[in-house]
Amino acid sequence: MTLTGLAIFFLASCQPTEPDYSAYLFAYFTGNGPGEEQVHYAISKDGYHYQALNDNRPVIDSKTISESGGVRDPHILRGQDGQFYMVVTDLYVPEMGWQNTAMVLLKSSDLVNWTHTVIDIPATYPDNFGDVNRVWAPQTIYDPEAKKYMLYWSMRHNQDADIIYYAYANADFTGLESEPKQLLFKKGACIDGDIVLKDGKCYLFFKNEDEGAKGIMLAISDQINEGYEVQEGFVDQTDDAVEGSGTFKLIGTDQYILMYDLYTAGKYQFCVTDDLQNFQVIDEDISMDFHPRHGSVIPITRKEQERLLDKWGKLSMLVLGSENEQVRQNNIEIEEEQIVLPVAPGTDLSGFDPDFTVSEGVEVTPPGAQDFSGGPVSYTFTADGKTRTVAVSVAGRANPVLAGYYADPEIIYSEREKKYFLYPTSDGFNGWSGKYFEVFASDDLVNWSNEGKIIDLTKDVSWADRNAWAPCAIEKKVGDSYKYYYYFTAAQKIGVAVADNPIGPFKDSGQALINFKPDGVEGGQEIDPDVFHDPQSGKDYLYWGNGYMAVAELNEDMVSIKKETIRVLTPDRTYREGTEVFYRDGKYYFLWSEDDTRSPNYRVRYATADSPLGPLNIPENNLVIEKDPDQGIYGTGHNSVIHDQANDQWYIVYHRFNKPKGIDMGDAAGFNREVCIDKLTFDAAGAIQEVQPTLEGLLSE
């Protein structure tokens, strides 16, 4: 071997070898509400399918590492020295809004135990950065030329534009070597930088914050800390609002994933790329059992994966769900000692195959169909030589009555069709950002069929294109035919659409019916309509309001109101929204929801009156339905009521948090809701008896 060959061999042998990666770690936070600004972990074996560790609870207590009590935007880097470096935004939005001054630097040898240091920028560099009021989304990258770790993040001085800066960390990663310098020179505000090194180039993804031109953009340079040239256009592949881009390389390939937070839609979008400039959306290939906000993904070794699973892994990491179509997928309960599979009404339990979906390499015994009619069956799950034995139960349940996430249910009985029709809010969208409505039909209140979309705000409504909420409907006989009037919320205004069939097609009137506040009302929103036909007078009324309850008589055309009849009937301080009015045995009943739909304490109260225009009489005990923690039922509210005349039985239709995940979802529980039906009963004097929410619903009917 020549001297040159020896030198090359020596240099190559001294280079750090890349670890044998086998999985991915996703670090993220979950929202802006109390307790949601904390570091969470999830694991994926393929970079496409992710499962939350620690039951989607934090893995680090923000209060122990931050000045504010909250941390956001976690970014983890595997260092050249085998250590892990994490940086986070030090911010607690519920108290601070969108202004902060610090970030947190953390260091770990095992991804489990972290040391930390808080860097307050104005306090550390008062001369040139004393007026900084935003320090957002830090990240770390190793500079191979400087042989140092470079931090970069966005900052804002006073009310100026946000700018991306950089500085090098000191040797022990507890501070900065010098004051920050500007990294990206671009007119306008920029945040959420993310640098990738590829083929001698530095690719800086960032969010452009200019009003009317927001999105993920790309700048490229030959040097890691200067010379970035902004490329034309946006790299994100969506029209939704985005932020928090992150990139990672797929193990064993030359492909990269660009991911970003669709923060108003409550999800991430993943794109695959070979060159970091052309991107293909692969959302259909991605799954997560959690709702992340702005995070980062790194590859990890099998040993690191096992360490994380030993610390925070749960049975749910082995058992992902069930392929059996009778199982209500959103309601599977996987606990450490048992699994409960809720199934559709009428399912035969004597020969039922759970058909478990499990992680790669997990073996399940016994295989095939088993007899669950006599109770739980013992199952064993084996992975990597370790076994878990749990009791598996299959339980027939009618609640929720709809598959998927829906809320604010309105129910009617169609005399023409001799069927029930359910009109809910389409839920599961971050920040209640749904844009369409669907309708469901049933003969028995237990089995429901989806009859499809009836209004898409983006196509069918000219005056609003967002926030499709809380509809109501009524069937009116006109001569020998029927008309159907559908009142709905869009962009915090109320509209009306008309159809000849309870499943549509519905035609919007072309303008908002309610887009104003009644005289004397301040605050609140013009949402949550309820339409009521008075059987005594033959008149029709529209009720609405959030923060106040208003009513007006509808004109005969049912698409306009008599403004001179508007009254405000707000019952008391418990009133929040969701008015429901019905008539029974000479009394008018007024129901409403108390508290916030994101709260587990969301519940229903009532009053009575001798007229659809009040005044309201509020019973001393006027609670209709509330949470039942023993059953894991929370957030029971925003209801409608239906009377089955055939058996003189009344029913309450309401939404609740998803069970079992909702109570651990924070604010997201308020837009991942489910529709349920239970009996509504009255005492001899006509008082509503408090409803016990159930899991079984009307299964026993």
C-alpha positions in Angstrom: 0.0 0.0 0.0 1.3 3.5 -0.9 1.7 6.3 1.6 -1.3 8.0 -0.1 -3.3 4.9 0.3 -2.3 4.6 4.0 -3.3 8.2 4.6 -6.7 7.7 2.9 -7.3 4.4 4.9 -6.3 6.2 8.2 -8.6 9.1 7.5 -11.5 6.9 6.5 -11.1 4.7 9.6 -11.1 7.8 11.9 -14.4 9.1 10.5 -17.4 8.4 12.8 -19.5 5.5 11.4 -23.2 6.0 10.9 -25.2 4.0 13.5 -27.3 1.1 12.3 -30.7 2.8 12.3 -33.9 0.8 12.6 -36.6 3.2 13.5 -37.6 6.9 13.9 -38.2 9.2 16.8 -40.7 12.0 16.4 -40.5 14.8 19.1 -43.5 17.2 19.1 -45.9 19.3 21.3 -49.7 19.1 21.1 -51.3 22.6 21.3 -51.6 26.1 22.7 -53.7 25.3 25.8 -52.8 24.6 29.4 -50.5 21.6 29.7 -50.1 21.2 25.9 -46.8 23.0 25.4 -44.6 20.1 26.4 -42.3 17.6 24.7 -43.9 14.4 23.5 -42.4 11.4 21.8 -43.6 9.0 19.1 -41.9 6.1 17.4 -42.1 4.7 13.8 -40.4 1.7 12.3 -40.8 2.9 8.7 -41.0 6.7 8.9 -44.7 6.6 7.8 -46.7 5.1 10.7 -46.2 6.7 14.1 -47.4 5.7 17.6 -47.2 8.0 20.6 -45.1 6.9 23.6 -46.2 7.3 27.2 -49.9 7.3 26.1 -49.3 10.7 24.4 -48.3 12.3 27.7 -45.2 14.5 28.1 -41.8 12.8 28.5 -40.3 16.0 30.0 -42.0 18.3 32.5 -41.9 21.8 30.9 -42.0 23.4 34.3 -38.7 21.9 35.3 -36.8 23.1 32.3 -38.3 26.4 31.3 -38.8 29.9 32.7 -42.3 30.2 31.3 -43.7 26.8 32.2 -44.2 25.8 28.6 -42.0 24.6 25.7 -42.7 24.3 22.0 -41.2 23.3 18.7 -38.8 20.6 20.0 -35.9 19.9 17.6 -33.5 17.0 18.3 -30.1 16.5 16.7 -27.8 13.5 17.0 -24.3 15.0 17.6 -21.0 14.0 16.1 -19.9 13.0 19.6 -22.8 10.5 20.1 -24.7 12.9 22.3 -28.2 14.3 21.6 -28.9 18.0 21.5 -32.5 19.4 21.8 -33.6 23.0 21.6 -37.1 24.3 22.3 -39.0 27.6 22.4 -39.6 28.8 26.0 -43.2 30.0 25.8 -46.4 29.5 27.6 -49.1 30.9 25.4 -52.1 30.8 27.8 -50.3 33.5 29.9 -47.8 35.1 27.5 -49.7 35.2 24.2 -47.2 35.1 21.3 -44.3 37.0 22.9 -41.3 35.5 24.7 -37.6 36.1 25.2 -36.0 32.7 25.8 -35.1 29.3 24.4 -34.0 26.1 26.2 -30.9 24.1 25.3 -30.9 20.4 26.4 -28.3 17.7 26.2 -28.6 13.9 26.7 -26.7 10.7 26.2 -29.8 8.4 26.0 -32.8 10.5 24.8 -34.4 9.9 28.3 -32.4 12.0 30.7 -31.7 15.6 29.8 -29.7 18.4 31.3 -30.9 21.9 30.4 -30.0 25.6 30.2 -32.3 28.6 29.6 -31.0 31.4 27.4 -32.9 34.7 27.7 -31.8 36.7 24.7 -32.5 40.3 25.9 -31.0 39.5 29.3 -27.9 38.0 27.8 -27.4 40.6 25.0 -29.1 43.8 26.2 -27.1 46.2 24.0 -28.3 45.0 20.6 -31.1 42.6 21.6 -32.7 44.2 24.6 -35.9 45.0 22.7 -36.5 41.4 21.4 -39.9 40.1 22.2 -40.0 36.9 20.2 -37.5 34.0 20.3 -39.1 31.2 18.2 -38.4 27.7 17.0 -34.7 27.1 17.5 -32.9 24.3 15.7 -29.3 22.9 15.9 -27.0 21.7 13.1 -23.3 20.7 13.1 -21.0 22.9 11.1 -18.3 20.6 9.7 -16.0 23.4 8.8 -16.2 25.2 12.2 -16.5 21.9 14.0 -19.2 23.4 16.2 -22.9 23.2 16.8 -24.8 26.1 15.2 -28.1 27.2 16.6 -30.5 29.2 14.4 -34.0 30.6 15.2 -36.2 33.6 14.5 -36.4 36.8 16.6 -38.4 39.9 16.5 -37.4 43.4 17.7 -40.3 45.5 18.9 -43.0 45.2 16.2 -40.5 44.7 13.4 -40.4 41.7 11.1 -39.3 38.3 12.4 -35.8 37.5 11.3 -33.8 34.2 11.3 -30.6 34.5 13.3 -27.8 32.2 14.2 -25.0 31.7 16.8 -22.6 28.9 17.7 -23.1 27.0 21.0 -20.3 26.8 23.5 -18.4 23.6 24.1 -20.7 22.1 26.7 -23.9 23.3 25.0 -25.0 25.5 27.9 -24.8 28.9 26.1 -23.8 30.8 23.0 -20.3 31.8 22.1 -21.3 35.3 20.9 -24.3 37.4 20.2 -26.6 36.3 17.3 -26.0 37.3 13.7 -28.6 37.5 10.9 -28.7 34.3 8.9 -31.3 34.9 6.2 -31.5 38.2 4.4 -35.0 38.6 2.9 -37.5 41.4 2.9 -40.4 40.5 5.2 -41.0 38.2 8.2 -39.5 34.7 8.3 -39.8 32.0 11.0 -39.3 28.3 11.5 -36.0 27.7 9.8 -34.8 24.1 9.0 -31.4 23.4 7.4 -30.5 20.3 5.5 -27.0 19.5 4.1 -27.0 17.6 0.8 -24.3 17.2 -1.9 -22.3 20.3 -0.7 -25.3 22.5 -0.6 -27.2 24.0 2.4 -31.0 23.9 2.0 -32.8 26.3 4.4 -36.6 25.7 4.5 -38.5 28.5 6.3 -42.0 29.9 6.7 -42.6 33.2 4.9 -44.8 35.3 7.1 -45.7 38.1 4.7 -49.4 38.8 4.8 -51.1 37.2 1.8 -48.0 35.2 0.9 -47.6 32.8 3.8 -46.1 29.3 3.2 -43.0 27.2 3.3 -40.1 28.6 1.1 -36.6 27.4 0.3 -33.3 29.2 0.3 -30.0 27.6 -0.9 -26.4 28.4 -0.1 -22.9 26.9 -0.4 -22.1 27.9 3.2 -24.0 26.9 6.3 -24.1 30.4 7.9 -24.4 32.8 5.0 -25.2 33.4 1.4 -28.7 32.0 1.3 -30.6 32.8 -1.9 -34.4 32.5 -1.7 -35.9 30.4 -4.5 -39.1 31.2 -6.3 -42.4 30.0 -5.1 -43.5 27.7 -2.2 -42.5 24.1 -1.5 -45.6 23.2 0.6 -48.2 21.3 -1.4 -51.4 22.7 0.2 -53.6 25.7 0.4 -54.1 25.3 4.1 -52.1 27.4 6.6 -48.7 25.8 7.4 -45.7 26.2 9.6 -43.0 24.3 11.3 -41.4 22.4 8.4 -39.0 19.6 9.2 -36.9 17.2 7.1 -35.4 13.8 7.6 -33.8 11.2 5.4 -35.5 7.8 5.0 -33.2 5.0 6.3 -31.3 3.2 3.6 -32.5 5.4 0.8 -31.6 8.7 -1.0 -35.1 10.0 -0.3 -36.1 12.7 2.1 -39.3 13.5 3.9 -40.4 17.1 4.1 -43.2 17.5 6.7 -45.0 20.5 8.0 -47.7 21.4 10.4 -51.1 22.2 9.0 -51.9 24.0 12.2 -55.5 25.0 11.4 -56.4 21.6 10.0 -55.1 19.7 13.0 -52.7 17.4 11.0 -49.3 17.1 9.4 -48.6 16.8 5.7 -45.8 14.6 4.5 -44.0 14.9 1.1 -41.3 12.8 -0.3 -38.4 14.2 -2.4 -35.2 13.1 -4.0 -33.6 16.5 -4.6 -35.1 18.7 -1.8 -36.7 20.9 -4.5 -39.6 18.8 -6.0 -42.1 17.2 -3.6 -44.8 14.6 -3.8 -47.6 14.4 -1.2 -47.8 11.0 0.5 -50.5 11.7 3.1 -52.4 8.5 2.3 -49.3 6.5 3.4 -49.1 8.3 6.8 -50.8 7.4 10.1 -50.5 8.8 13.6 -52.5 8.0 16.8 -51.9 11.5 18.1 -52.2 15.1 16.8 -48.7 16.7 16.7 -47.7 20.3 16.5 -44.3 21.6 15.1 -41.8 18.9 15.8 -38.8 17.0 14.4 -37.9 13.4 13.4 -34.6 11.7 13.7 -33.5 8.1 13.0 -32.7 5.9 16.0 -31.0 2.5 16.5 -32.7 -0.7 17.8 -31.0 -0.2 21.2 -32.3 3.4 21.4 -35.7 2.2 20.4 -35.8 -0.5 23.0 -34.6 2.0 25.7 -37.5 4.3 24.8 -40.0 1.5 24.7 -38.8 0.2 28.1 -39.3 3.6 29.6 -42.5 4.7 27.9 -43.8 1.9 25.7 -47.3 0.6 26.3 -49.4 -2.4 25.1 -50.7 0.0 22.4 -47.3 0.0 20.9 -47.7 -3.7 20.1 -51.5 -3.7 19.3 -52.5 -1.0 16.9 -56.1 -1.8 16.4 -58.4 -4.3 14.6 -59.2 -5.0 11.0 -62.6 -6.4 11.8 -65.2 -4.1 10.2 -67.6 -4.6 13.0 -65.2 -2.9 15.5 -65.7 0.8 16.2 -62.1 1.8 15.4 -62.0 5.2 17.1 -63.2 3.6 20.4 -60.9 0.7 20.9 -59.6 0.7 24.5 -56.1 -0.7 24.9 -54.9 -0.8 28.4 -52.1 -2.6 30.0 -54.3 -5.4 31.5 -57.1 -5.5 29.0 -58.4 -4.6 25.5 -62.0 -3.7 24.9 -63.3 -3.9 21.3 -66.6 -2.0 21.0 -68.7 -3.5 18.1 -71.7 -2.5 16.1 -75.2 -3.5 17.4 -76.2 -7.1 16.5 -72.7 -8.4 16.1 -72.4 -12.2 16.6 -70.0 -12.7 19.5 -70.0 -16.5 19.5 -67.5 -16.7 16.6 -65.7 -13.4 16.5 -62.3 -12.8 15.1 -60.6 -9.6 16.5 -58.2 -9.7 13.5 -55.7 -7.5 15.4 -53.5 -5.1 13.7 -50.1 -5.4 15.4 -46.6 -3.9 15.0 -44.1 -5.6 12.8 -42.8 -8.8 14.3 -45.6 -9.2 16.9 -47.2 -12.7 17.1 -50.8 -13.1 18.3 -52.3 -16.2 20.0 -54.9 -17.7 19.8 -55.5 -17.1 16.1 -58.8 -16.8 14.3 -62.4 -16.6 15.6 -63.2 -17.1 19.3 -66.3 -17.3 21.4 -66.7 -13.9 23.3 -70.3 -14.4 24.2 -69.4 -15.7 27.7 -66.9 -12.9 28.5 -63.3 -12.0 27.9 -60.8 -14.2 26.1 -57.1 -14.3 27.1 -54.7 -13.3 24.3 -50.9 -13.3 24.2 -48.8 -10.9 22.2 -45.1 -11.8 21.7 -42.4 -9.5 20.4 -38.6 -9.7 20.6 -38.9 -12.7 23.0 -41.1 -10.8 25.4 -44.8 -11.7 26.0 -47.8 -9.8 27.2 -51.0 -11.6 28.1 -54.2 -9.6 28.4 -58.0 -10.1 28.6 -59.8 -9.1 25.4 -63.5 -8.2 25.6 -65.9 -7.6 22.8 -68.7 -5.3 23.8 -71.8 -4.4 21.8 -72.3 -0.6 22.0 -74.6 1.8 20.1 -72.8 4.9 21.3 -71.4 6.6 19.4 -74.1 6.2 16.8 -72.0 7.5 13.9 -68.6 6.2 12.7 -66.1 9.0 12.8 -66.0 12.4 14.4 -69.2 14.5 14.4 -70.7 17.0 16.7 -73.6 19.4 17.4 -76.2 16.9 16.2 -79.6 18.0 14.9 -82.3 15.2 14.5 -85.6 15.2 12.8 -88.3 12.6 11.9 -89.5 12.8 8.3 -93.2 12.1 8.0 -92.7 11.7 4.3 -89.9 9.2 4.5 -90.9 7.6 7.8 -87.2 7.8 8.8 -85.0 9.7 11.2 -82.4 12.1 9.7 -79.4 13.3 11.6 -77.6 16.6 10.6 -74.3 17.0 12.5 -71.2 19.2 12.3 -68.4 17.4 10.5 -65.7 17.2 13.2 -62.1 16.2 13.5 -60.7 19.4 12.0 -58.3 21.5 14.1 -60.0 24.7 15.4 -63.4 23.6 14.1 -62.2 24.3 10.6 -64.6 21.9 8.7 -66.1 23.2 5.4 -68.9 20.8 4.7 -72.0 19.1 6.1 -73.3 15.5 5.8 -76.6 13.8 6.6 -77.4 10.4 8.1 -80.6 8.3 7.9 -82.0 5.6 10.2 -85.2 3.6 10.7 -84.5 2.7 14.4 -82.1 5.4 15.9 -79.5 2.7 16.3 -78.3 1.9 12.8 -77.4 4.9 10.7 -76.3 5.2 7.0 -74.3 8.1 5.7 -76.3 9.7 2.8 -73.4 11.9 1.8 -72.5 15.6 1.7 -75.4 18.1 1.5 -73.5 21.4 1.5 -69.9 22.2 0.8 -69.1 25.8 1.7 -66.4 26.0 -0.8 -68.7 25.1 -3.7 -72.3 25.7 -2.7 -72.2 28.9 -0.6 -71.1 32.3 -2.0 -71.0 34.3 1.3 -68.8 32.1 3.4 -66.2 29.3 2.9 -65.1 28.3 6.4 -66.3 27.0 9.8 -69.2 24.8 8.9 -70.9 24.4 12.3 -74.0 23.4 14.2 -76.9 23.0 11.7 -80.6 22.4 12.3 -83.4 21.4 10.0 -87.2 21.2 9.7 -89.7 19.4 7.5 -92.6 21.5 6.3 -95.6 20.2 4.4 -96.7 22.5 1.6 -99.9 21.3 0.0 -99.3 17.7 -1.0 -95.5 18.1 -1.0 -92.8 18.6 1.5 -90.0 21.2 1.8 -86.9 20.9 3.9 -85.2 24.0 5.4 -81.6 23.7 6.6 -80.1 26.4 8.8 -76.4 26.3 9.3 -73.4 28.3 10.7 -70.7 29.4 8.3 -67.9 31.9 9.2 -69.8 32.9 12.4 -73.0 33.8 10.5 -76.2 31.8 9.9 -77.5 30.8 6.5 -80.4 28.8 5.2 -80.7 26.3 2.3 -83.8 24.6 0.9 -84.4 21.2 -0.6 -87.3 18.9 -1.7 -85.7 15.9 0.0 -84.2 15.5 3.5 -80.9 14.3 1.9 -80.9 17.2 -0.6 -79.7 18.5 -2.8 -79.9 21.7 -0.8 -79.7 25.1 -2.4 -78.3 28.0 -0.4 -80.4 31.2 -0.3 -77.5 33.2 -1.5 -77.0 35.4 1.6 -76.6 35.2 5.4 -79.8 35.2 7.3 -78.3 36.2 10.6 -75.1 38.3 10.4 -75.8 40.9 13.2 -76.2 41.1 16.9 -79.5 41.9 18.5 -79.9 45.3 20.1 -78.2 45.5 23.5 -76.0 42.4 22.9 -72.2 42.8 23.1 -69.8 40.0 22.5 -70.6 36.4 21.6 -71.1 34.9 18.1 -74.0 34.5 15.7 -73.9 30.7 15.6 -75.9 27.6 16.6 -79.3 28.0 15.0 -82.3 26.0 16.2 -85.6 26.0 14.3 -88.9 25.3 16.1 -92.5 24.9 14.9 -95.0 25.9 17.6 -97.8 23.4 17.4 -100.1 25.7 19.4 -99.8 28.8 17.2 -98.5 27.3 13.9 -95.7 29.8 13.9 -92.1 29.0 13.3 -89.2 30.5 15.2 -85.4 30.6 14.8 -83.2 30.7 17.9 -79.4 31.4 17.9 -76.5 32.7 19.7 -73.2 32.1 21.6 -73.0 34.0 24.8 -76.6 35.1 24.4 -79.9 33.4 23.4 -81.9 35.2 20.7 -85.2 34.4 19.0 -87.1 35.7 16.0 -90.2 34.6 14.2 -89.7 33.3 10.7 -91.6 34.6 7.8 -93.8 32.2 5.9 -91.1 31.7 3.3 -88.9 30.2 6.1 -85.8 31.9 4.7 -86.3 35.3 6.3 -87.2 36.6 9.8 -89.5 39.2 11.2 -86.8 41.5 12.6 -89.4 43.3 14.8 -90.0 40.1 16.7 -86.3 39.6 17.8 -86.0 39.1 21.5 -83.1 38.2 23.8 -83.9 35.3 26.1 -80.5 34.5 27.7 -81.5 32.4 30.7 -78.6 32.9 33.2 -74.8 32.9 33.4 -74.6 29.2 32.7 -75.8 29.8 29.1 -73.0 29.4 26.5 -74.6 28.1 23.3 -76.5 25.3 21.6 -80.2 26.3 22.2 -82.7 23.4 21.7 -86.5 24.1 22.0 -89.3 21.5 22.0 -92.9 21.3 23.2 -94.4 18.7 25.5 -97.7 18.5 27.4 -98.4 22.2 27.4 -94.8 23.3 28.2 -92.0 24.7 26.1 -88.6 23.4 27.0 -85.4 25.4 26.4 -82.1 23.5 26.6 -78.6 24.9 26.3 -75.0 24.0 26.8 -72.9 25.3 29.6 -69.1 25.8 29.6 -66.8 25.3 26.6 -67.0 22.4 24.2 -63.3 21.8 24.8 -64.0 21.3 28.5 -64.8 17.9 30.0 -67.4 19.7 32.0 -69.4 20.8 29.0 -73.0 19.9 29.9 -76.7 20.7 29.3 -79.2 22.7 31.4 -82.8 23.6 30.8 -85.7 25.9 31.5 -89.4 25.9 30.8 -91.9 28.5 29.5 -95.5 29.0 28.6 -94.6 30.5 25.3 -91.9 30.1 22.7 -90.9 33.7 23.5 -90.5 33.1 27.2 -90.2 34.3 29.9 -88.0 31.3 31.0 -88.6 29.5 34.3 -85.3 27.9 35.5 -85.8 24.9 37.9 -83.6 24.7 41.0 -82.2 21.5 39.7 -82.0 22.0 35.9 -79.1 19.7 34.9 -80.0 17.5 31.9 -76.7 15.6 31.2 -73.1 15.8 32.3 -69.9 13.8 32.3 -69.5 10.4 33.9 -65.7 9.9 34.7 -66.4 6.3 35.9 -67.4 5.4 32.3 -64.8 7.6 30.7 -67.5 9.9 29.3 -66.7 13.6 29.1 -67.9 16.8 27.3 -71.6 15.9 27.0 -73.3 18.8 25.3 -74.9 20.6 22.4 -77.9 18.5 21.9 -81.2 18.1 20.1 -84.3 16.2 21.2 -86.6 13.8 19.3 -90.0 12.2 20.3 -90.9 8.8 19.1 -94.6 9.0 19.0 -95.1 5.3 18.4 -93.9 4.4 21.9 -94.1 7.9 23.5 -90.4 7.9 24.2 -88.2 11.0 24.1 -84.5 10.9 23.3 -81.6 13.2 23.7 -79.0 13.4 20.9 -75.7 15.0 22.0 -72.0 14.9 21.4 -69.2 13.9 23.8 -65.4 13.7 23.7 -64.0 10.7 21.9 -63.7 7.7 24.2 -61.1 6.7 25.2 -58.6 9.3 23.8 -60.5 12.5 24.3 -59.8 13.2 27.9 -56.0 13.1 27.1 -56.2 15.3 24.0 -56.4 18.7 25.6 -58.1 21.3 23.5 -58.2 18.9 20.6 -60.9 17.0 22.4 -63.2 19.9 21.5 -63.0 19.2 17.8 -62.7 15.4 17.9 -66.2 14.6 19.2 -68.8 11.8 18.8 -72.6 11.7 18.5 -74.5 9.7 21.0 -78.2 9.0 21.8 -79.8 8.2 25.2 -83.3 8.2 26.6 -84.8 11.4 28.0 -87.3 11.0 30.7 -89.6 13.3 32.8 -91.2 13.0 36.2 -94.9 13.3 36.8 -94.7 17.1 37.0 -92.9 17.4 33.7 -89.4 18.0 35.1 -86.6 16.6 33.1 -84.8 13.8 35.0 -81.1 13.9 34.7 -79.8 11.7 31.9 -77.2 9.0 32.6 -74.9 9.0 29.6 -74.2 5.4 28.4 -71.9 3.5 26.3 -74.6 1.1 25.2 -77.0 3.8 24.0 -80.2 2.4 22.6 -78.8 -1.1 22.0 -81.3 -2.6 24.4 -84.3 -1.0 22.6 
